[in-house]
Amino acid sequence: MSILIVDDEKDIRELIGDILGDEGYTTRLAGNSDECMNEINADPPALMILDIWLKDSRMDGIDILKTVKRDNPDIPVIIISGHGNIEIAVAAIKQGAYDFIEKPFNIDQLTLVVARAMETARLRRENHELRRRDVSSSDMIGSSPAYRTLKAQLDKVTKSNGRVMLTGQPGSGKEMAARYIHAHSSRAPAPFVTVSSATIEPERMEEVLFGRETAERGVETGLLEQAHGGVVYFDEVGDMPGGTQSKILRVLTEQQFSRLGGTDKVRVDLRVISSTSRDLPAEIRAGRFRQELFDRLNVVPIPVPSLADRRDDIPELARHFVSYFHRSQGLPARDLTTDAEAMLQTMQWPGNVRQLRNMIERVLILGEGSGAIDARELPGAEGPGAGGETMVLGGAVATLPLREARELFEREYLLTQINRFGGNISRTASFVGMERSALHRKLKSLGVVTTSKSGARSAHFEDLEGSEEAEEA
């Protein structure tokens, strides 16, 4: 990484180049604004030393500084001037300069400021790299048909810059899918910035997105500017205030905006990924979401399946979370018993993957010992009766005759197992210890042909009696 020195006086820029060369830095020199911008466009430097007065140039130092901080905000810029005063220094700092040095400069002061600025640049690069690695290492987990379909769709969109709309239930992993797209795209080294549409106060949304300029605090960049070159992720975009929707629509159209309180246009190069758990077409009909914005964001719609639609992935996900909490929090690295896996696969998950993650963390924190997690440790398992010695009947079951209670139990049990195995009759029959044909007869005798149990994922079969299509559903 090199240092770009921009000064209209040849002797000055060569002197600075020699001094920094003796310190082990690689330098490049430019005598006017055109040479400066050509050097930046060819290969952005790690640091700039910029004279504020440039003779015979289209742009002065402040103009160049504004352009650099707009298009390459991570490059520290040290301003130098032989006509320096406090007003110029303040103006330069407000526009984003790292520091200000007045000519004639002290060599020790110059090298100290340069060393600090280069360290700042290094830390920024490392931070970006760590963020990139974190995104790359957070690959989604699973092998179920629903997961493979999702991953195939995500892999296709990583190769383009098209706008993606992720839909699905809360907690199903929409942000993870967005991060997967970013991590496997050409923008992976650049920032991934999340805009929490549902949590940012509506009156602050524009300031948060666009930034602001004030006389007291100078330029404060917003989330869109921070995401320049990378991805901006609008989480729960359906909750975005109506006034902000129209301004975001303009940004998507023009790729530029003005900060609050400012007049300069800020250009941004962004890939936009959005997500929602709302029915946006219904929100549009109700007048709460703009049709034009939906059309802009919904270029490539991708549904993210619920955890109930990928029950085969639950044991693998649970083990992944155990490993994650072991690494990040030092919690015990425990395995799962077969009974625990079965219970996890048969439970209801309205909170989806997020709920599973929270449950595993709770079990690891509250659990005793380091042995395998047993079904009795999972929230929802019975207390004293969990060991199987006793069972307490509740609700209407206790009032039914034995035959009806047995049929009710068998129906609920078999529906649970069918859901667990994604509607696969052969796997269900193997688990419950029945022949496939016997299971077909049992389901028919229990009236299990189609079901729509409220609040649960239901198995759907058109003709369970001998239907090979249902077998592979």
C-alpha positions as CSV (number, residue, x, y, z in Angstrom):
1,M,0.0,0.0,0.0
2,S,1.4,3.4,-1.0
3,I,1.1,7.0,0.1
4,L,0.0,9.5,-2.5
5,I,1.6,13.0,-2.1
6,V,-0.2,15.8,-3.9
7,D,1.5,19.2,-4.1
8,D,1.9,21.8,-6.9
9,E,5.5,22.5,-5.8
10,K,7.8,19.8,-7.2
11,D,10.5,20.4,-4.5
12,I,8.0,19.9,-1.7
13,R,6.4,16.7,-3.0
14,E,9.8,15.2,-3.8
15,L,11.1,16.2,-0.3
16,I,8.1,14.6,1.4
17,G,8.6,11.5,-0.8
18,D,12.2,11.2,0.1
19,I,11.5,11.6,3.8
20,L,8.8,9.0,3.8
21,G,10.9,6.7,1.5
22,D,13.6,6.8,4.2
23,E,11.0,5.6,6.7
24,G,10.2,2.6,4.6
25,Y,7.0,3.8,2.9
26,T,6.2,3.5,-0.8
27,T,5.1,6.8,-2.3
28,R,3.5,8.2,-5.4
29,L,3.5,11.9,-6.5
30,A,1.0,14.1,-8.2
31,G,1.3,17.8,-9.1
32,N,-2.3,18.8,-9.8
33,S,-5.9,17.6,-9.3
34,D,-6.0,15.6,-12.6
35,E,-2.9,13.6,-11.8
36,C,-4.2,13.1,-8.3
37,M,-7.6,11.7,-9.4
38,N,-5.9,9.5,-12.1
39,E,-3.7,8.0,-9.4
40,I,-6.6,7.4,-7.1
41,N,-8.7,5.8,-9.8
42,A,-5.9,3.6,-11.0
43,D,-5.0,2.3,-7.5
44,P,-6.5,3.9,-4.3
45,P,-3.6,4.7,-1.9
46,A,-3.5,3.8,1.8
47,L,-3.0,7.4,2.7
48,M,-3.0,10.9,1.0
49,I,-0.9,13.9,1.9
50,L,-2.7,16.8,0.1
51,D,-1.8,20.4,-0.4
52,I,-4.8,22.6,0.1
53,W,-3.7,25.1,-2.5
54,L,-3.1,23.7,-6.0
55,K,-2.1,26.1,-8.8
56,D,-3.4,25.5,-12.3
57,S,-5.8,22.8,-11.2
58,R,-9.5,22.3,-11.7
59,M,-10.0,21.4,-8.1
60,D,-8.4,22.7,-4.9
61,G,-7.5,20.5,-1.9
62,I,-10.9,20.9,-0.2
63,D,-12.7,19.8,-3.4
64,I,-10.4,16.8,-3.8
65,L,-10.9,16.0,-0.1
66,K,-14.7,16.0,-0.5
67,T,-14.4,13.7,-3.5
68,V,-12.1,11.3,-1.8
69,K,-14.2,11.1,1.3
70,R,-17.3,10.5,-0.8
71,D,-15.9,7.8,-3.1
72,N,-13.1,6.3,-0.9
73,P,-14.1,7.1,2.7
74,D,-11.5,4.8,4.2
75,I,-8.5,6.7,2.9
76,P,-7.0,9.0,5.6
77,V,-6.1,12.4,4.2
78,I,-3.5,14.7,5.8
79,I,-3.9,18.3,4.7
80,I,-0.8,20.6,4.3
81,S,-0.7,24.3,3.5
82,G,1.8,27.1,3.6
83,H,-1.1,29.5,4.1
84,G,-2.7,27.6,7.0
85,N,-4.9,29.1,9.6
86,I,-7.4,27.8,12.1
87,E,-10.3,28.3,9.8
88,I,-8.8,26.2,7.0
89,A,-7.8,23.5,9.5
90,V,-11.4,23.4,10.9
91,A,-12.9,23.3,7.4
92,A,-10.6,20.4,6.4
93,I,-11.3,18.4,9.6
94,K,-15.1,18.9,9.1
95,Q,-14.8,17.5,5.6
96,G,-13.2,14.4,6.9
97,A,-9.4,15.1,6.9
98,Y,-7.4,13.0,9.3
99,D,-5.1,15.9,10.4
100,F,-3.7,19.3,9.3
101,I,0.0,20.2,9.1
102,E,1.2,23.7,8.3
103,K,4.2,24.5,6.1
104,P,7.0,24.7,6.8
105,F,6.5,21.4,8.6
106,N,8.7,19.7,11.2
107,I,10.0,16.4,9.9
108,D,9.4,14.6,13.2
109,Q,5.8,15.9,13.3
110,L,5.2,14.8,9.7
111,T,6.5,11.3,10.2
112,L,4.5,10.9,13.5
113,V,1.2,12.0,11.9
114,V,1.8,9.8,8.9
115,A,2.6,6.8,11.2
116,R,-0.6,7.3,13.1
117,A,-2.7,7.7,10.0
118,M,-1.2,4.6,8.4
119,E,-2.0,2.7,11.6
120,T,-5.6,4.0,11.4
121,A,-5.8,2.8,7.8
122,R,-4.4,-0.6,8.8
123,L,-6.9,-1.1,11.6
124,R,-9.8,-0.1,9.2
125,R,-8.6,-2.7,6.7
126,E,-8.3,-5.4,9.4
127,N,-11.8,-4.5,10.6
128,H,-13.2,-4.9,7.1
129,E,-11.4,-8.2,6.7
130,L,-12.6,-9.5,10.1
131,R,-16.2,-8.5,9.1
132,R,-15.7,-10.3,5.8
133,R,-14.4,-13.4,7.5
134,D,-17.2,-13.3,10.0
135,V,-19.8,-13.2,7.2
136,S,-18.0,-15.9,5.3
137,S,-17.8,-18.2,8.3
138,S,-21.5,-17.8,9.0
139,D,-22.6,-20.1,6.2
140,M,-26.1,-21.5,6.5
141,I,-26.5,-25.1,7.8
142,G,-28.6,-27.8,6.4
143,S,-29.1,-30.6,3.9
144,S,-32.9,-30.9,3.6
145,P,-34.6,-30.5,0.3
146,A,-36.0,-27.1,1.3
147,Y,-32.5,-25.9,2.3
148,R,-30.9,-27.2,-0.9
149,T,-33.6,-25.3,-2.9
150,L,-32.9,-22.1,-1.0
151,K,-29.1,-22.4,-1.3
152,A,-29.3,-23.1,-5.1
153,Q,-31.3,-19.9,-5.5
154,L,-28.9,-17.9,-3.4
155,D,-25.9,-19.2,-5.3
156,K,-27.5,-17.9,-8.5
157,V,-27.9,-14.4,-7.3
158,T,-24.4,-14.1,-5.8
159,K,-23.1,-13.8,-9.4
160,S,-25.1,-10.6,-10.1
161,N,-25.8,-7.3,-8.5
162,G,-29.6,-7.7,-8.8
163,R,-31.8,-6.5,-6.0
164,V,-33.1,-9.4,-3.9
165,M,-36.2,-9.6,-1.7
166,L,-36.1,-12.3,1.0
167,T,-39.5,-13.3,2.4
168,G,-40.3,-15.6,5.3
169,Q,-41.4,-16.0,8.9
170,P,-39.6,-14.1,11.7
171,G,-36.5,-15.9,12.8
172,S,-36.3,-18.1,9.7
173,G,-32.8,-16.9,8.7
174,K,-33.4,-14.1,6.2
175,E,-30.5,-12.0,7.4
176,M,-28.2,-15.1,7.3
177,A,-29.3,-15.6,3.7
178,A,-28.5,-12.0,2.9
179,R,-25.1,-12.4,4.4
180,Y,-24.5,-15.5,2.4
181,I,-25.2,-13.6,-0.8
182,H,-22.8,-10.9,0.2
183,A,-20.0,-13.3,1.4
184,H,-20.0,-15.2,-1.8
185,S,-20.2,-12.2,-4.2
186,S,-17.6,-9.9,-5.6
187,R,-18.5,-7.4,-3.0
188,A,-17.4,-9.6,-0.1
189,P,-14.5,-7.4,0.9
190,A,-16.8,-4.3,1.2
191,P,-19.1,-3.5,4.0
192,F,-22.4,-5.3,4.8
193,V,-24.6,-2.7,6.5
194,T,-28.0,-3.6,8.1
195,V,-30.8,-1.1,8.2
196,S,-33.3,-2.2,10.9
197,S,-36.4,-0.7,9.5
198,A,-38.6,-1.8,12.4
199,T,-36.3,-0.5,15.2
200,I,-35.1,2.9,14.0
201,E,-37.4,5.6,15.2
202,P,-39.3,7.1,12.2
203,E,-38.3,10.6,12.9
204,R,-34.6,9.6,12.9
205,M,-34.7,7.3,9.9
206,E,-33.5,9.8,7.3
207,E,-30.7,11.0,9.5
208,V,-29.6,7.4,10.1
209,L,-29.7,6.6,6.4
210,F,-28.4,9.7,4.8
211,G,-26.2,11.3,7.6
212,R,-26.1,15.0,8.4
213,E,-23.9,18.1,8.2
214,T,-23.8,20.6,11.0
215,A,-21.5,23.6,11.8
216,E,-20.7,22.1,15.2
217,R,-20.0,18.5,14.3
218,G,-19.2,18.7,10.6
219,V,-20.0,15.6,8.4
220,E,-21.6,12.6,10.0
221,T,-22.0,9.8,7.5
222,G,-25.2,7.7,7.4
223,L,-25.7,4.0,6.8
224,L,-26.0,4.3,3.0
225,E,-22.7,6.1,2.8
226,Q,-21.0,3.6,5.1
227,A,-22.2,0.8,2.8
228,H,-20.6,2.4,-0.3
229,G,-19.2,-0.3,-2.5
230,G,-20.9,-3.1,-0.5
231,V,-24.4,-4.2,0.5
232,V,-27.1,-2.4,2.3
233,Y,-29.6,-4.8,3.9
234,F,-33.1,-3.4,4.6
235,D,-34.3,-5.7,7.4
236,E,-38.2,-5.8,7.6
237,V,-38.5,-3.2,4.9
238,G,-42.3,-3.4,5.2
239,D,-41.9,-1.4,8.5
240,M,-40.2,1.5,6.8
241,P,-42.0,4.9,7.3
242,G,-43.9,6.1,4.3
243,G,-41.9,9.4,4.0
244,T,-38.6,7.5,4.0
245,Q,-39.9,5.0,1.4
246,S,-40.2,7.8,-1.2
247,K,-36.7,9.0,-0.5
248,I,-35.2,5.5,-0.7
249,L,-37.0,5.1,-4.0
250,R,-35.2,8.2,-5.3
251,V,-31.8,7.0,-4.0
252,L,-32.4,3.7,-5.8
253,T,-33.2,5.6,-9.0
254,E,-30.4,8.2,-8.9
255,Q,-27.7,6.4,-6.8
256,Q,-27.1,9.6,-4.9
257,F,-28.6,11.7,-2.1
258,S,-27.8,14.7,0.1
259,R,-27.1,14.6,3.8
260,L,-29.5,16.3,6.1
261,G,-28.3,19.9,6.4
262,G,-26.0,19.6,3.4
263,T,-26.2,20.6,-0.2
264,D,-23.6,18.4,-1.9
265,K,-24.7,15.2,-3.6
266,V,-23.3,12.0,-2.2
267,R,-22.9,9.2,-4.8
268,V,-23.1,5.7,-3.6
269,D,-22.5,2.3,-5.3
270,L,-24.7,-0.2,-3.4
271,R,-26.2,-3.6,-3.8
272,V,-29.6,-3.7,-2.1
273,I,-31.0,-6.7,-0.4
274,S,-34.4,-6.5,1.5
275,S,-36.4,-8.8,3.7
276,T,-39.9,-8.9,5.1
277,S,-42.2,-11.1,7.0
278,R,-45.2,-9.1,5.9
279,D,-47.5,-9.6,2.9
280,L,-46.2,-6.6,1.0
281,P,-48.9,-6.8,-1.8
282,A,-51.5,-6.6,1.0
283,E,-49.6,-3.6,2.5
284,I,-49.6,-1.9,-0.9
285,R,-53.4,-2.4,-1.2
286,A,-53.8,-0.9,2.2
287,G,-51.7,2.1,1.2
288,R,-48.9,1.4,3.7
289,F,-46.2,0.5,1.2
290,R,-45.3,2.1,-2.1
291,Q,-45.9,0.0,-5.3
292,E,-42.9,1.7,-7.0
293,L,-40.5,0.8,-4.2
294,F,-41.7,-2.8,-4.1
295,D,-41.1,-3.0,-7.8
296,R,-37.6,-1.7,-7.4
297,L,-36.7,-4.0,-4.5
298,N,-38.5,-7.2,-5.6
299,V,-36.4,-7.9,-8.7
300,V,-35.4,-11.4,-7.5
301,P,-37.9,-12.7,-4.9
302,I,-36.6,-15.6,-2.8
303,P,-38.7,-17.3,-0.1
304,V,-36.8,-18.5,3.0
305,P,-38.4,-21.7,4.4
306,S,-39.6,-21.9,8.0
307,L,-37.9,-24.4,10.4
308,A,-41.0,-26.5,10.2
309,D,-40.4,-26.9,6.5
310,R,-36.8,-28.2,7.1
311,R,-37.2,-30.4,10.2
312,D,-34.4,-32.8,8.9
313,D,-32.0,-29.9,9.5
314,I,-32.8,-29.5,13.2
315,P,-30.2,-31.9,14.7
316,E,-27.5,-30.4,12.5
317,L,-28.5,-26.9,13.4
318,A,-28.6,-27.8,17.1
319,R,-25.1,-29.2,17.0
320,H,-23.9,-26.2,15.1
321,F,-25.3,-23.9,17.8
322,V,-23.7,-26.1,20.5
323,S,-20.3,-25.7,18.8
324,Y,-20.8,-21.9,18.3
325,F,-21.6,-21.3,22.0
326,H,-18.7,-23.5,23.0
327,R,-16.3,-21.3,20.9
328,S,-17.8,-17.9,21.7
329,Q,-18.9,-18.3,25.4
330,G,-17.0,-21.4,26.6
331,L,-20.2,-23.3,27.3
332,P,-19.9,-27.1,27.4
333,A,-19.5,-28.9,24.0
334,R,-22.2,-31.4,24.4
335,D,-23.7,-33.9,22.0
336,L,-27.4,-34.7,21.6
337,T,-29.1,-38.0,22.4
338,T,-31.4,-39.7,19.9
339,D,-34.3,-38.8,22.1
340,A,-33.3,-35.2,22.2
341,E,-33.1,-35.1,18.4
342,A,-36.5,-36.7,18.1
343,M,-38.1,-34.2,20.5
344,L,-36.5,-31.2,18.8
345,Q,-37.8,-32.4,15.4
346,T,-41.3,-32.9,16.7
347,M,-41.6,-29.6,18.6
348,Q,-43.4,-26.5,17.2
349,W,-41.1,-23.6,16.2
350,P,-43.0,-20.4,15.7
351,G,-39.7,-18.5,16.3
352,N,-37.9,-20.7,13.7
353,V,-34.1,-20.9,13.7
354,R,-33.8,-18.0,16.2
355,Q,-35.9,-19.9,18.7
356,L,-33.9,-23.1,18.3
357,R,-30.7,-21.1,18.8
358,N,-32.0,-19.5,22.0
359,M,-33.2,-22.8,23.3
360,I,-29.8,-24.5,22.8
361,E,-28.1,-21.6,24.6
362,R,-30.5,-21.8,27.5
363,V,-29.9,-25.6,27.8
364,L,-26.1,-25.2,27.8
365,I,-26.3,-22.4,30.4
366,L,-28.7,-24.2,32.8
367,G,-27.7,-27.8,32.1
368,E,-25.6,-29.9,34.4
369,G,-22.5,-31.8,33.4
370,S,-21.0,-32.3,30.0
371,G,-22.8,-35.4,28.8
372,A,-25.1,-35.6,25.9
373,I,-28.2,-33.4,26.1
374,D,-31.2,-35.5,26.9
375,A,-34.8,-34.9,25.9
376,R,-35.6,-34.3,29.6
377,E,-33.4,-31.2,29.6
378,L,-35.3,-29.5,26.7
379,P,-37.9,-26.8,27.6
380,G,-41.3,-28.4,27.3
381,A,-40.3,-31.8,28.6
382,E,-42.2,-33.0,31.6
383,G,-40.7,-32.5,35.0
384,P,-41.0,-35.4,37.5
385,G,-42.7,-37.6,34.9
386,A,-40.1,-37.1,32.2
387,G,-38.4,-40.3,33.1
388,G,-41.4,-42.3,32.1
389,E,-42.5,-43.6,35.5
390,T,-45.7,-41.6,35.5
391,M,-47.9,-39.6,33.1
392,V,-50.5,-37.0,34.1
393,L,-53.3,-36.7,31.6
394,G,-54.8,-33.3,31.0
395,G,-57.5,-31.6,29.0
396,A,-60.2,-33.6,27.2
397,V,-58.1,-36.7,27.0
398,A,-58.7,-37.7,30.6
399,T,-62.5,-37.7,30.0
400,L,-62.5,-39.9,26.9
401,P,-63.1,-43.7,26.9
402,L,-59.9,-45.7,26.4
403,R,-60.6,-46.6,22.7
404,E,-61.2,-42.9,21.8
405,A,-58.2,-41.7,23.8
406,R,-56.0,-44.3,22.2
407,E,-57.2,-43.2,18.7
408,L,-56.6,-39.6,19.6
409,F,-53.1,-40.3,20.8
410,E,-52.2,-42.5,17.7
411,R,-53.5,-39.8,15.4
412,E,-51.5,-37.0,17.1
413,Y,-48.4,-39.2,17.4
414,L,-48.4,-40.3,13.7
415,L,-49.1,-36.8,12.5
416,T,-46.2,-35.5,14.5
417,Q,-43.9,-38.2,13.1
418,I,-45.1,-37.6,9.5
419,N,-44.3,-33.9,9.9
420,R,-41.0,-34.7,11.5
421,F,-39.9,-36.7,8.4
422,G,-41.3,-34.2,5.9
423,G,-44.2,-36.4,4.8
424,N,-42.0,-39.3,3.9
425,I,-44.1,-42.5,4.7
426,S,-41.2,-44.9,4.4
427,R,-39.1,-43.1,6.9
428,T,-42.0,-42.6,9.2
429,A,-42.9,-46.3,9.1
430,S,-39.3,-47.3,9.8
431,F,-39.1,-45.0,12.9
432,V,-42.5,-46.1,14.4
433,G,-41.7,-49.7,13.8
434,M,-44.5,-50.5,11.2
435,E,-44.6,-51.9,7.8
436,R,-45.3,-49.2,5.2
437,S,-48.5,-50.9,4.1
438,A,-49.7,-51.2,7.7
439,L,-49.0,-47.6,8.3
440,H,-51.1,-46.7,5.3
441,R,-54.0,-48.7,6.7
442,K,-53.6,-47.2,10.1
443,L,-53.6,-43.7,8.8
444,K,-56.7,-44.4,6.7
445,S,-58.5,-45.9,9.7
446,L,-57.7,-42.8,11.7
447,G,-59.0,-40.6,9.0
448,V,-55.7,-39.0,8.2
449,V,-55.9,-38.1,4.6
450,T,-55.5,-34.3,4.7
451,T,-55.2,-32.1,7.7
452,S,-55.0,-28.4,8.5
453,K,-54.1,-28.3,12.2
454,S,-54.1,-24.7,13.2
455,G,-50.7,-23.3,14.1
456,A,-48.9,-26.4,13.0
457,R,-47.2,-27.6,9.8
458,S,-49.5,-30.3,8.5
459,A,-48.8,-33.3,6.3
460,H,-50.7,-33.3,3.0
461,F,-51.6,-36.6,1.2
462,E,-54.1,-37.0,-1.6
463,D,-54.2,-40.8,-1.6
464,L,-52.1,-42.4,1.1
465,E,-53.4,-45.9,0.1
466,G,-50.7,-47.0,-2.2
467,S,-49.7,-43.6,-3.6
468,E,-46.1,-43.5,-4.6
469,E,-46.3,-39.7,-5.2
470,A,-47.3,-39.1,-1.6
471,E,-44.4,-41.4,-0.6
472,E,-41.9,-39.1,-2.2
473,A,-43.6,-35.8,-1.2
